[in-house]
Amino acid sequence: MRSYCAIYVDAGYLLASAATRVTGTSLRGGVVIAYRELIEALIGQVELQSGLPLLRVNWYDAGGGPGGAPDAWQDQIGMLPRLKLRLGRMSPGGEQKGVDLRIGLDLATHGRNRVADVIYLVSGDDDLTEAVEEAQGHGVQVMLLAAPDRHGRPHAVSRNLQREADGTALIDPVIIDRFVKPRPKPAPAPLEQPETVERASVPTPAALATSRPWTTPIPAVRSGEQTAGPHGNHTLHSAPRIVYSSTTGRASVGDANLPPEIEKLVEEVVHGVVDTWKSTVTDAELRAVRSERPYIPRDLDRAMLLDMSARLGMYDVDERSRLALREHFWEVLGSGTADDAPAAQ
C-alpha cells in the first residue's frame, strides 16, 4: 500500500497568524491572500519535508455564506485539486462553531483508517490535543505546521499540543510574505457634482393673497423634554456612555481597573487593530461604524480578542480585559474630526 502525507488546515488559525505576521494584528480583512499560490506552496513544503506524495488538503473554516454555506472565496478554494472543503458555521455572535469538532473527528477517523502515514496539522488549538493522541494511537505520525511570527517562533500554538505532537515545523516565512499582503486602502469615491438649483421666481402680490398660510415653525426640543409623535409622546435623551459587547450584547460601564502591564497590552492591541482596519476602508465605511456606536463589528471585536489572547499566552480573555478592549476601541477610533486627517508624508 502506497504511503501518503496529508495537510489539515485550520484556516482561522493560518489566516489570522499570517495577518499578524504581515500587519501586526489578526484582522483577516486587513490582508489580501493569494489562496491558490499559498496552498500550492504549503503542499510543496510538506511533500519535500516528508518525502511522501500528498493525498489531500483538508481546509477547515466557518462557512461565510448564509446558513454555513461557502462564500465566494471558499467556493473557489473548494474547487482546487486535491483539496476538500470542510466547513463549520458562524454563530450570531460571530464565533466559529463546529470547525474544531470537524478537525478532531477527522483526525481520529482518518487515523483509525490509516488514510495517510503523516498528517501535518496547521493549527495551534489546545482542544485538538486529544484528537492528535487518538490518531497517533493508530500508528499515524502527526506533525504541527505552525505559522511563524515576526521573530521566527511558532505563533499562538498551545504548549500541550506541541508536547503531544510528533514534532513542530514552521511554515517557510517566504511563503507567507510572498502570498499574504497588506490590503491597500480603497480609492476615495469621486466627488459628486452639485446640482444646479434654479432661482425661484418672486411671487406677485396677487399670488401671495391666494396662497396657503405659512406653516408654523416647529420649536426645538431639548434633551429630556417630550415631543409628540405618530405613536404617542417620546422623550429625547443624550446618548449614554456605555460599551456593548458585540458578542453578548450586554452593556458595561466604568473602569476595568487593570494592572498597568495589561493596560499597556490593551492599548497596543486596540491601536494595532484600529490602525490596520482604518488603512483598508473608505471614509464612508469609517463613518458608518462610528454611527453604530456602541456596537463593534464582529470581525474587529474578534481580532482584538485573538490578539489579546496571543499576547497573554492564554486561550480565554477574562471579562475585565474584554471590557477594557471595547472601551478603548471607541477612544482610539475617535469621533471623526482631526483624527481622520491624512498623515504627513
LINBEL-V101275 format. One record per backbone hydrogen bond with DSSP energy under -1.0 kcal/mol. NH is the residue of the N-H (numbers start at 0). CO is the residue of the C=O. E is the energy in kcal/mol with one decimal. If there is no record, write none. Layout:
nh=(NH | NH)
co=(CO | CO)
e=(E | E)
//
This chain:
nh=(4 | 5 | 6 | 7 | 8 | 9 | 10 | 10 | 13 | 14 | 15 | 16 | 17 | 18 | 19 | 20 | 21 | 22 | 23 | 29 | 30 | 31 | 33 | 34 | 37 | 38 | 39 | 40 | 41 | 42 | 43 | 44 | 45 | 46 | 47 | 48 | 49 | 50 | 54 | 56 | 57 | 58 | 59 | 60 | 62 | 64 | 67 | 68 | 74 | 75 | 76 | 77 | 79 | 82 | 83 | 85 | 87 | 88 | 90 | 93 | 96 | 101 | 102 | 103 | 104 | 105 | 106 | 107 | 108 | 109 | 110 | 111 | 112 | 114 | 116 | 117 | 118 | 119 | 120 | 121 | 122 | 127 | 128 | 131 | 132 | 133 | 134 | 135 | 136 | 137 | 138 | 139 | 140 | 142 | 143 | 144 | 145 | 148 | 151 | 154 | 157 | 161 | 162 | 163 | 164 | 165 | 168 | 170 | 174 | 175 | 176 | 177 | 178 | 179 | 180 | 182 | 207 | 208 | 209 | 223 | 224 | 226 | 228 | 231 | 233 | 235 | 241 | 242 | 244 | 248 | 251 | 262 | 263 | 264 | 265 | 266 | 267 | 268 | 269 | 270 | 271 | 272 | 273 | 274 | 275 | 276 | 277 | 278 | 279 | 285 | 286 | 287 | 288 | 289 | 290 | 292 | 294 | 300 | 301 | 302 | 303 | 304 | 305 | 306 | 307 | 308 | 309 | 310 | 311 | 312 | 313 | 321 | 322 | 323 | 324 | 325 | 326 | 327 | 328 | 330 | 331 | 332 | 333 | 339 | 340)
co=(52 | 117 | 55 | 119 | 57 | 121 | 8 | 59 | 9 | 10 | 11 | 12 | 13 | 14 | 15 | 16 | 17 | 18 | 19 | 26 | 27 | 180 | 178 | 32 | 33 | 34 | 35 | 36 | 37 | 38 | 39 | 40 | 41 | 42 | 43 | 44 | 45 | 46 | 4 | 81 | 6 | 83 | 8 | 85 | 87 | 68 | 64 | 65 | 70 | 71 | 72 | 73 | 76 | 79 | 56 | 58 | 60 | 96 | 94 | 90 | 88 | 97 | 98 | 99 | 100 | 101 | 102 | 103 | 104 | 105 | 106 | 107 | 108 | 109 | 3 | 3 | 140 | 5 | 142 | 7 | 120 | 124 | 125 | 127 | 128 | 129 | 130 | 131 | 132 | 134 | 135 | 134 | 116 | 118 | 166 | 120 | 168 | 152 | 148 | 146 | 123 | 157 | 158 | 159 | 160 | 141 | 143 | 145 | 171 | 171 | 172 | 173 | 174 | 175 | 31 | 29 | 203 | 204 | 205 | 235 | 221 | 233 | 231 | 228 | 226 | 224 | 239 | 251 | 249 | 244 | 242 | 258 | 259 | 260 | 261 | 262 | 263 | 264 | 265 | 266 | 267 | 268 | 269 | 270 | 271 | 272 | 273 | 274 | 276 | 281 | 282 | 283 | 284 | 285 | 286 | 289 | 291 | 296 | 297 | 298 | 299 | 300 | 301 | 302 | 303 | 304 | 305 | 306 | 307 | 308 | 308 | 317 | 318 | 319 | 320 | 321 | 322 | 323 | 324 | 326 | 327 | 328 | 329 | 336 | 337)
e=(-2.2 | -2.0 | -2.0 | -2.8 | -3.2 | -2.5 | -1.2 | -2.6 | -2.6 | -2.8 | -1.7 | -2.6 | -2.5 | -2.4 | -2.0 | -2.0 | -2.0 | -3.3 | -1.2 | -1.6 | -1.4 | -3.4 | -2.4 | -1.2 | -2.5 | -2.8 | -2.5 | -2.1 | -2.0 | -2.3 | -2.2 | -2.2 | -2.4 | -2.6 | -1.9 | -2.4 | -2.7 | -1.7 | -3.2 | -2.5 | -3.0 | -2.7 | -3.0 | -1.7 | -1.3 | -3.4 | -1.5 | -1.4 | -2.5 | -1.6 | -2.4 | -2.5 | -1.8 | -1.0 | -3.0 | -3.1 | -2.7 | -2.6 | -3.1 | -2.4 | -2.9 | -1.8 | -2.1 | -2.7 | -2.7 | -2.3 | -2.5 | -2.2 | -2.9 | -2.8 | -1.7 | -2.0 | -1.9 | -1.8 | -2.3 | -1.3 | -3.0 | -3.1 | -3.3 | -3.0 | -1.2 | -1.6 | -1.8 | -2.1 | -2.1 | -2.1 | -2.2 | -2.3 | -1.8 | -1.3 | -2.0 | -1.6 | -2.4 | -2.8 | -2.9 | -2.6 | -2.8 | -2.8 | -1.8 | -2.7 | -2.0 | -2.2 | -2.4 | -1.9 | -1.8 | -3.0 | -3.1 | -2.9 | -1.5 | -1.1 | -2.7 | -1.8 | -1.8 | -1.9 | -2.6 | -2.6 | -2.2 | -1.8 | -1.2 | -4.9 | -2.2 | -2.6 | -1.5 | -1.8 | -2.5 | -1.8 | -1.4 | -1.8 | -1.7 | -2.6 | -1.7 | -2.4 | -2.1 | -1.6 | -2.6 | -2.2 | -2.3 | -2.8 | -2.6 | -2.3 | -2.1 | -2.3 | -2.8 | -2.6 | -1.9 | -2.6 | -2.9 | -1.3 | -1.9 | -2.0 | -2.5 | -2.0 | -1.9 | -2.1 | -2.1 | -1.4 | -2.4 | -2.4 | -3.0 | -1.9 | -2.1 | -2.0 | -2.6 | -2.6 | -2.3 | -2.4 | -2.4 | -2.3 | -2.4 | -1.5 | -1.7 | -2.0 | -2.5 | -2.3 | -2.5 | -2.2 | -2.4 | -2.6 | -1.6 | -1.1 | -2.6 | -2.6 | -1.4 | -1.3 | -1.5)
//
